[in-house]
C-alpha cells in the first residue's frame, strides 16, 4: 500500500488545455457564457454577496470546484449531457435531475474545470492564512466524492511546476514569506486518521495518538504528535513528501490512487503581538537604553493554528468495488464523514446538542465548525450524471456548512519569557544606572572633599602666612614707631634750634636795621661834615686871597700890622679847625670800620641762617618721607588685614557652599527618587503611540463606505482605545498635577522628558485643557524644546503638541508672537523624519486657517518651509501641506470677497500654483480634495487670473468643474469660472 502511495501526489486534474481540446472534438463546454447585457446585474449580485459576507465574518465560507471530464466519463457518458451547470459570475450552480428539471444552489465561489490552482488558493485559503498570521485560528478543508480532485486541490506538491502546487504548499509559502525566522516560530505536524486511529505521518512508529481536551478552554491537543520547526519552503516540501509517502492509499474502481485516510496538516504560528520585526529590532538595539526606561507594557504573543484537512472521499461500495480490508477502510471513512455531517446539520439547525464526540474526526475539527476558527470549505464534484446522488449529497453538505457561524477570536497570550527577559534587562539597566550614579556621586563627594581639604590647607597656609606677615608688620610698625618718636624728638630739638636761630636772626635783622639807620645817620653827618669842610675851605681860600691881598699891601700902616696879627690868630684857628677836622675824620674812619665789621657779622649770620634753613628743609623732607613710609606701612597693614578678612569670609563662603552642595545632592537624590516614582506611574498609564492631531476625520468619512467589517471593527476599537487613553491621561493630570507634568519637561532625564511631553501633547488634544496649558507656561516650554532639543522624538512630539494647540484661534496668535512659526520652520529645515515633518506641516496647516497671521507666516518663512517639506515625498506630509494651502487660500479669498484685500495671492507670489497643478491628479483622494479647493479659492481672486491662464491652471480648473469626485467642489469651480470676466473672455476666444 505504501508503494502505491508514493505516486499518490502525482495525480493531477486535466488542465485548461485538455478542456480546450475536448471542445475541439465536439463536446459541449460545461460553463455557459454570459452575455454583456447581463454583466452589470452579475456585478451587482457579486457586490451584494460580498456585502452579505461582511455581515457575517465568522460564517463558514464554502466554494465548489468542478472536476473536468476524465477518460472514463468520456466513454460512459458520451451520449448524455453533464448533470452540473455552472454560473460562476452569479456564484450559482444548477444540478439537473433530468432534461426539464434542475435545482439551483448559491455558494461563496464557484470554480469551473479551468480554474487555476493559484486562483483556488487565493479565493479559498489565502484569507484564512492571513487571519492565521494575524493571530486567529483557521481551517481549510476539502470534501467530496472519491476521485473528484480533493488531494489535487489541497496536497499537490507541484514537482512539474509551481503553477500545479496545492493549498498546503502555497499556504506555507505565504506564511514563511510573511514571518521572520529570528522572531517568529512556524511549526507543523502531519497526521492521518486511519481506521479511527490517529497516526503520525512524519514518524510512522507513533500510532494511536490520544486526543486531549482542555476542560477550561475546550481546546484540542495531540501530545504525542511530532512537531517540527520549519526552516524554509524546501524543508516543508521534503517533510510533506515524507508524509505523503506514509499515507494510506489504494486502487479502487473509482480512483486508481484513492486516499484511505483523512490527512490533517497542523501549522502552528507564534508571533510577537506587534507583528513587525522592525519594532523588535529597535527594541533589541535599545534594550539597555531609553526604550527600556520608557516601557512598552507586557509583551504578548499571537499563537494561531492552521488546519488543512484532506478528507478521504465518500464512496458507495457497489460503485467502488471495495472488499476485504478496503471494505473495512470504506466503513470507517463513511462513518467519520457521517459524524461530520451530523455535526454540520446540528450546527446549521442550531441544535442545543452537537455530537462532536461520535468520531475522532469531529473531535479534531471541533474548533473549525462552531468554534473560534475561521473556516473555508471547498467541495469537489464531478460532471458525470452517473454520480448524480453523490454530487447532490456533496452539494447539500456544502449548503448546510454555509449556515454554520463561528465566533472568531484572537489567540493572544502573554509572552512571559520575553517579558521576564525584558524585566531582567530593565533591572540590569537600572542597576547599572544606579551604580553609575552612585559612582558619580562618590566621585563628586571625593572631589568635593579633596577640594575642601585643599581649601582648608590653603586657608591654614594663608592663615600662617598672614599671621607671620602680621607679626612682621607689627615688628616693623614698632620699629617705625620708635624711629618716628626719635625723629619727632629730633624734629622737636630742631624746632627749638630753629626757634633760637629765628630769634637770633630776628636780633641780627634788628641790629642790621639799626646799623643801616646808623649808616644813614653817619652818611648824613659825613655829608654835613664835608659840606662844612668845603665851606671852611672856601672861607680859607677867601681868607687866603684876602691875606694875599693884604700881603700885597704889606708895607702899610699899623692897620696892616693889626691885620697881620689877626691873620696869625686866624692861622691858629685854622690849625684848631684842622685838628678838629682830623679828629672827625678819624671818628668817621672808626665808624666805617665798625660798620664794616657789623656788615661782615651780618653776612655771616645770613649765611648761617641759609645753612640752617637748608638743614630745616632737609629735615622737613626727611620727616615727609618718614610720614609717607609710615602711611604706606599703615596702608599695607590695612590691606593685609582686609585680605585676611576676605580670606576668612571666603572660608566661611566655601563652607556654606559645601553645605549647600551637600543639601543640593540630597535634594537631587530625593528628586531623582521622586522622578523615578513618577516615571513608573506614567509608564502604567501613558500610551507610547505618537501624538497625532485631529485632521483625519474627513478622509475617514470618505472611505467609510468602502471599509470592511474588520476595518470598522478595528476603527471602533481604535476609538475606544483613544477614549481610554485620554481618560487615563486625565486621571494622571488630576493625580500628579499639570504644573508637575510641565516641570518634568525641564528634566535632565531624556526618557522622563519624552514621557512628560507625550502626556502634555495628549492633553493638548482636548479643547478644555489648552487654555490651562498655555496659562501654566506649557506653550513656552514646548517652543523652548522645539528650538533647543536635537532629539527627533522630542521634536516630533513637541511639534504635534503645538499643532494641537494651534487648533485654537487664541493660541494661534500666541504661537506666532512667541516666534513659533520661525522655530517650526527651523525644525523643518533640520530634520528629514517623515513623522516630524507631518507634525510641523499640520501645525502650519492649522495656522494658515487664521487670516490675520498670513503676513507673519510669510515674513517668518513658514510658507517656504511648508513648500520645502514637499521634497520628503511622504504622502502624509504632502496631505498636510495641501491642507495648509487650502486653508490659506480659503481665508484669502474670503478677505478679497469682503473687499479687505487686493492684489495677487501670497501663495502665487511664493510659486505654489505650479506645485498645485503638477500634483492635482497623481495623489490620494484626500490630498486631491485639498488641492482642488486651493485652486478654486485662488481662482476667485481676479488678480490671479493671468497667472491661471499663463500656467495652465485654467485648464485644470475646468477639469475640476467636470471631473471632481465631490459635487460641492465641482459647483465651486463652475461658479468661479462663471463669475470671472477674464476667464469668460478667455473661454469665449477658445
TANOR-V725370 format. One record per pair of residues at least 4 apart in sequence whose C-alpha atoms are under 6 Angstrom apart, sorted by the first residue. I is the first residue (numbers start at 1). J is the second residue. D is the distance in whole Angstrom. If there is no record, write none. Layout:
i=[I:I]
j=[J:J]
d=[D:D]
This chain:
i=[5:5:6:8:9:12:14:16:23:31:42:42:54:58:58:58:58:59:59:59:60:60:60:60:61:62:62:62:62:63:63:63:63:63:64:64:64:64:65:65:66:66:66:66:67:67:67:68:69:73:74:82:82:82:83:83:83:84:84:84:85:85:86:87:87:87:88:91:91:91:91:92:92:93:93:94:94:95:95:96:97:97:111:120:121:121:121:122:128:131:132:132:132:132:135:135:135:135:135:136:136:136:137:137:137:137:138:138:138:138:139:139:139:139:139:140:140:140:140:141:141:141:142:142:142:142:142:143:143:144:144:144:144:145:145:146:146:147:148:148:148:151:152:153:154:154:154:155:155:156:156:157:158:158:158:167:172:179:180:184:184:185:185:186:186:186:186:187:187:187:187:187:188:188:188:188:188:189:189:189:190:190:190:191:191:191:191:191:192:192:192:192:192:192:193:193:193:193:194:195:197:198:198:199:199:200:200:201:201:202:209:211:212:212:213:213:213:214:214:248:249:249:249:249:250:250:251:251:251:252:252:253:254:259:260:261:262:262:262:263:263:264:264:265:265:266:266:267:267:268:269:269:270:270:271:271:272:273:273:273:283:286:287:288:290:292:299:299:300:300:300:301:301:301:301:302:302:303:314:317:317:322:322:323:331:334:336:340:343:343:344:346:346:346:347:348:348:348:356:356:357:362:367:367:367:368:368:370:371:372:372:372:372:373:381:415:416:418:425:427:428:430:432:434:435:437:438:439:440:441:443:444:445:446:448:451:452:453:454:455:458:459:461:462:463:465:466:469:470:473:476:477:480:483:484:487:488:490:491:494:495:497:498:501:502:504:505:508:509:511:512:515:518:519:522:523:525:526:527:529:530:532:533:534:536:537:538:539:540:541:543:544:547:556:563:573:574:577:595:598:616:619:626:627:628:640:650:654:657:660:664:668:671:675:682:685:693:699:700:707:711:732:733:733:741:744:744:745:747:761:764:764:764:764:765:773:774:774:782:784:785:786:787:794:795:796:799:799:800:802:803:803:806:806:806:807:815:816:816:821:822:825:825:837:838:841:841:842:845:845:848:848:848:849:849:851:857:858:858:870:879:882:882:883:885:886:886:886:886:889:889:889:889:890:893:895:895:896:896:903:904:904:907:908:908:916:920:923:936:940:947:948:948:948:949:959:960:961:961:961:964]
j=[245:249:245:257:156:152:18:114:27:86:89:90:709:405:406:407:408:404:405:406:375:376:402:404:376:108:376:377:378:107:108:109:110:378:110:378:379:380:111:380:112:113:381:382:113:148:382:113:73:77:78:383:384:385:95:96:385:94:95:383:93:94:93:91:92:93:110:106:107:109:110:105:106:104:105:103:104:102:103:102:101:102:115:124:125:126:167:126:138:136:136:137:138:304:302:303:304:410:411:304:410:411:304:305:306:373:306:373:374:375:306:307:308:368:375:308:375:376:377:308:309:377:150:310:377:378:379:311:379:313:379:380:394:313:314:313:314:255:380:381:382:155:156:166:166:167:168:166:168:165:166:165:162:164:165:171:176:184:184:270:271:269:270:229:230:268:269:228:229:230:267:268:227:228:266:267:268:226:227:266:201:264:265:199:200:201:263:264:198:199:261:262:263:264:197:198:261:262:261:332:208:208:209:207:208:204:206:243:246:243:224:222:220:221:218:219:220:218:219:260:257:258:259:260:257:258:256:257:258:256:320:320:320:312:312:312:310:311:312:309:310:308:309:307:308:306:307:305:306:305:303:304:302:303:301:302:301:300:301:302:287:291:292:429:751:426:415:419:413:414:415:412:413:414:415:411:412:411:334:321:322:326:327:327:335:338:359:362:354:355:401:350:351:354:404:400:403:404:362:363:363:366:371:372:373:373:375:406:406:406:407:408:409:408:391:419:420:422:429:431:432:434:436:438:439:441:442:443:444:445:447:448:449:450:452:455:456:457:458:459:462:463:465:466:467:469:470:473:474:477:480:481:484:487:488:491:492:494:495:498:499:501:502:505:506:508:509:512:513:515:516:519:522:523:526:527:529:530:531:533:534:536:537:538:540:541:542:543:544:545:547:548:551:560:567:577:578:581:599:602:620:623:630:631:632:644:654:658:661:664:668:672:675:679:686:728:804:926:704:711:715:736:737:738:756:753:756:753:753:801:769:770:804:805:804:778:778:779:798:788:789:795:823:798:799:836:839:840:839:806:842:843:811:812:846:846:820:820:821:862:860:862:865:841:877:880:881:880:883:884:884:887:888:887:888:891:862:862:863:878:927:930:931:930:934:890:930:933:934:893:934:937:938:937:937:900:901:900:901:943:943:944:912:912:913:920:928:928:973:976:951:952:953:954:954:963:964:970:973:974:970]
d=[6:5:5:6:6:6:6:5:5:6:6:6:6:5:5:6:6:6:4:6:5:6:5:6:5:6:6:5:6:6:6:5:6:5:5:6:5:6:5:5:6:5:5:6:5:6:5:5:6:5:5:5:6:6:6:5:5:6:5:6:6:5:5:6:5:6:5:6:6:5:5:6:4:6:5:5:4:5:5:4:6:5:6:6:5:6:6:5:6:5:5:6:6:6:5:6:5:6:5:5:5:6:5:5:6:5:5:5:5:6:6:5:6:6:5:5:6:5:6:6:5:5:6:5:6:5:6:6:5:6:5:5:6:5:5:4:6:5:6:5:6:5:5:5:5:5:6:5:6:5:4:5:5:5:4:6:6:6:5:6:5:6:5:6:6:6:5:5:4:6:6:5:6:6:5:4:6:6:5:5:6:6:5:6:5:5:6:5:6:5:6:5:4:6:5:5:6:5:5:6:5:5:5:5:6:5:6:5:6:5:6:5:6:5:6:6:5:5:5:5:6:5:4:5:5:5:4:5:6:6:6:5:5:5:6:5:6:5:5:6:5:6:5:6:5:6:5:6:5:5:6:5:6:5:6:5:5:5:5:6:5:6:6:6:6:6:6:6:5:4:5:6:5:6:5:6:5:6:6:6:6:5:5:4:6:6:6:6:6:6:6:6:5:6:6:6:5:5:5:6:6:6:4:6:6:5:6:5:5:6:5:4:5:5:6:6:6:6:6:6:6:6:6:6:6:6:6:6:6:6:6:6:6:6:6:6:6:6:6:6:6:6:6:6:6:6:6:6:6:6:6:6:6:6:6:6:6:6:6:6:6:6:6:6:6:6:6:6:6:6:6:6:6:6:6:6:6:6:6:6:6:6:6:6:6:6:6:6:6:6:6:6:6:6:6:6:6:6:6:6:6:6:6:6:6:6:6:6:6:6:6:6:6:6:5:6:6:6:6:6:6:6:5:6:6:6:6:5:6:4:6:5:6:6:5:5:5:5:6:6:5:5:6:6:6:4:6:6:5:6:6:4:6:5:6:6:5:5:6:6:5:6:5:6:5:6:6:5:6:4:6:6:5:5:6:5:5:6:6:6:5:5:6:5:6:6:5:6:4:6:6:6:6:5:6:5:6:6:5:6:5:6:5:5:6:6:6:6:6:6:6:6:5:5:5:6:5:4:5:5:6]
